[in-house]
Amino acid sequence: MKMDDEQESRNVEDVRGSGGGGFRPIHGVGLGTVAVALIAGWIFGINPLQVLGLLSGSQQADGTTATSGAGGAAGGAPPADDAQARFVSKVLHSTETVWTAVFAERGLAYHAPKLFLFRDSYPTGCGQGEAAAGPFYCEADKNVYLDLGFFDVMDRELGAPGQFPQAYVVGHEVGHHVQDLLGILPKVNARRERGSEAQANALSVRLELQADCFAGVWATRSQQQQGWRLEQGDIEAALHAAAQIGDDTLQRRARGTVVPESFTHGSSAQRVAWFRRGVDSGQVEACDTFGNPDP
């Protein structure tokens, strides 16, 4: 993946020297939790489904819902010599350019999220963000949170090295922000709260698959608009990363069986298919996972 000439975003806050606060489960949307749950299962013999339940809780430890904004110390731009952080900043700028154009085509204004680079732990509007939860989007403060150590996890544990799988992660989380701005995320979350556990899981799957598709839309449009290019194997690497965090893959590795009604992110085949659909079409309209009877 070549983004050498891409500008860096002004919306990256490097707060890796900040943190603190006790553990509270986060209520955010992200793909990192499933990968970390898988790794916890491998290392500690914990059922990944149990870990997912702990990491995706909608309430804090004291039983109150997290609604405040980010509460940590102010950050700044990443250091000039931090190549990985600067790459993330370039990817974020690329998403800003693409989604600004997509929204403008529809007579809408795009308001870019901030992306906080943190280490270990950081207070967010959705509770205490923990590195163990992986990257996530917080609906309460409309920010993306990322511990760069997750990219090492992708490389070592998920077999997804390289920059484009990392860009896919950023594109996926920004996809949740797009859902939020379009009103999809709050409506679906309200429906999830009213429904049964099985219904909530099914809606969560459709949210995650749509974010995968939006990441694909970003990748195609960004290349067309900004002139950077994918190298041979980049798409395949991102598809492999998506496949490794499919619910069926995680469940099969954890206990040898698959329980589709408990899926929260979609199967490997679904995640690959919807990311590919976004890449191939470059169109938001192609990402209607909710209007598709069988996503």
N, C-alpha and C positions, 0 to 999 in steps of 0.2 A: 504494500500500500504506500503510495507516494503522495504526501501532502506537504512537501517541502515549502511550497510557495503560499500555503494557506495562512491567513492571518490567525492570530490568537484572540480568543474571546476576552472581553473585559468582565465577564460574569463568573470567573473562577475565583473562589475565595480559598486560599491556602491557610487552613487552620490547624495544620499538623502539629503545631506547638501548643495547641489549646486542647481542652477536653475536660474530663472530670464529671462528677455526678455519679450517683449510684445507678445500678442497673434497673431499667424499666423496659418492658417489652415494647418494641416499636410497632406503630400502626402505619405502615407504609406499603408501597407497591414496588416489588423488585424481583429480579431473577436470581440474585445472589443467595437468597435463603435456601433454595433447594440444593444448590451446589455445596454449600457449607454443611447442610444437613447430611448429605451423602458422605462427605468427608468425616463428619463426626461419627457416622455409622461405621465407617471403615476403621477408624482409629480407636474409638471407645466402645464399640459394640452396641451403640444406641440406635434404636429404630429411627430412621430419618423422619418418618411421619410424626413421631412424637416431638422431635426437634422443631419441625415446621410449625406444629401447634404452639410451641412455646415462643417462637420467634415472630409469629405473625399475629399475636394477640392485639385486639383493638383497644385494650385498656392498660393503664399503668398498674404497677404492683399494688397501689393503694386503692384500685378500683375506679379511679376517675379517668375520664377520657382525656387524652392529650390533645389540646387545641391551641396552645400558645405557639408563638413563632420561635425561630431559632434563638437559643439563649446563650450561646457561647461568645467568646471574645471575637472581635473583628479580625478578619484575616486580610490577606493581600494577594497580589499576583504571585504565582509560583516563581522560584528562583530561575534565573536565566540558564543555569547549567543543569537543570532538572529536565532531562529529555523526555521522560515518561509523562511528567505533569504537563509539559508544554505540548506534547502530542494530544493529550486529553483536551487541552485548551483549544487546540486547532480543530479537533473534532466538534467540540461544542460550538465554536464559531460557525462551522459548516452547517450544523443543525439550525442555527439561528437564521442563516441566509436562506436555507431551503424552506423552513416553515414560515418565515416572513412572506416569502413569495407565494406559498400555497394558500396562506390565509388571505393575502391581498387579492388573489384570484377569486376569492369568495366574498370580497367586500368586508373582510374582518381584519382586525389588528392582532398581531402576534406579540405576546409579551414573554420574552425569554426567561427561563428559570436561572437562578444562580446554581452553580455546582460547587459544593463544598468538598474539598479534599481534606479528610481528617485521618487521624491515626488512633486506632484502638477504640476510642469512645468520644462522642461529642453530643451535646444537647441539641435537640431539634424540636420542631413544632409537633412532632409525632412521638415524643418521648426520647429517651436516651439512645442515640444511635450507636450501635455496637459493630465493630468490624466483623464479628462472627455472623452478623445478619447479611453481609454482602452489600452490594450497591442497592439503593432504593430511592424511590420518589416519595416525598411527603406531601400529601394533599393539603395538610393544614397550613404549611408555610410556602408551598409551591416551589420547593427546592429539591435538587438532586444531591445525594450524599454518596461519596465513594472513598473507600480506603484502597489506595493503590496496591496494597498487599493482595487484594483479590485477584489481580492479574497474575501474580505468582501462583495462586491456587489454580487458575485456569491452565497455566502452563504445566505445572507439575502433576496435578491431580486429575484434571479433566482432559488432558491431551489436546489442548487448544492454544498453542503458542502463536505468537505473531501479533501484529498490530490490528489487523482487521477484526478478529474476534473481540479485541478490546474496544474498538470503535463500535461494534455491534452492541456491546453492553451499554455504552453511552447512548447510542441511538434508541435502544429499547427503553431506557429510563426516561429519556426525553419524550418518547412515544406516550408514556403515561401522562406527562405534562400536557401534551397535545390533547389527549382524552379529557383531561381536566378542563382545559380552556374551551373545548367544544361542548362541555356539559355532559359528556358520556360518563366520566368517572363518578361524579357525585350522584347521578341518577342510578347507576348500577350499584353503588355502595348502599344507597337507600333501599334498593330492592333486596340486596343481600341480607340486610338487617331484618327485613320483614319475613324472609323466607326460611325454609328449613335448612339444615346443614347441607343436605344434598343439593338444594337449589342454589345456595350461596357458593358452593364449590363449582357448580356448573357455570355460574356467572363469572366467577374468578377466572376460570379457564378461558372464557371468551375475551375477557379484558387482556389477559396475558398474550393470547394469540394475536389480538389486534395490535398490541404494542410491538410484537415481533414483525407484523406486517408493516407498521409505520416505520420501523427501523429499515426495512427493505426499501420502502418508498424514499426515505432519506438517502440511502446509499446510491440509488440510481439517479435521483435528481441532483444530488451533490456533484457527482461526476459530470453530469451534463452541464451544470451551471458554472462550476468552479474549475473544471479542467484537471483535477487530480485524477489519478488512475489506479485501478485495482491491478495487482499483479497476479500471475498465474497461481492458482491455488487459494486465493483470498476468500472467494465465495465459499469454496468447499470447507475451508477452515471455520468460517462462521457457521455454516450449516452443521458441521461436526459439533461445535460448541452448543448449538441449540439442541441437537439430538442428545447430548450427554446430560442435559438437565430436563429432559422430558420426564413426566411423572411415572410413566411405565418403566422407564429405565431405572429410575431411583428405587421404585418399589421392588422390581425384580432383583436388584442387587441387595436390597435390605432384607427381603424375606422370601424371595423366590417365587412370589405370586404377584398378580396385578389386580387391583381393585379400582376399576374405572370410576365408580361413583365417588371415590375419595380424591380424584384428581383436582388440583387447584391451578395448574399451569398448562396442562395439555400434554398429550403424548409426544414422544420424540418425532413421530411422523407428522403430527399436527404442527409442531413448532417449526419444523423444516419447511413444510408445505406453505405455511402462511408467511414466513420470512421470504421464501422464494416468490410467492405471489406478489409481495410488495416490490421486490427487486425487478421482476419481469414486467410489471405494469407501470410502476412509478406513479400510481394513482391512489389517492385516499379512498375513493369510492370502491376500489377493489378489496378494501380491508373491512368490509361489513361482516364481522364474525357474528353479530347478533341477528342479522337477517338471514343467516345461513342455518338451515335446520340441522345440519350435521357438520360442525366446524372441523 
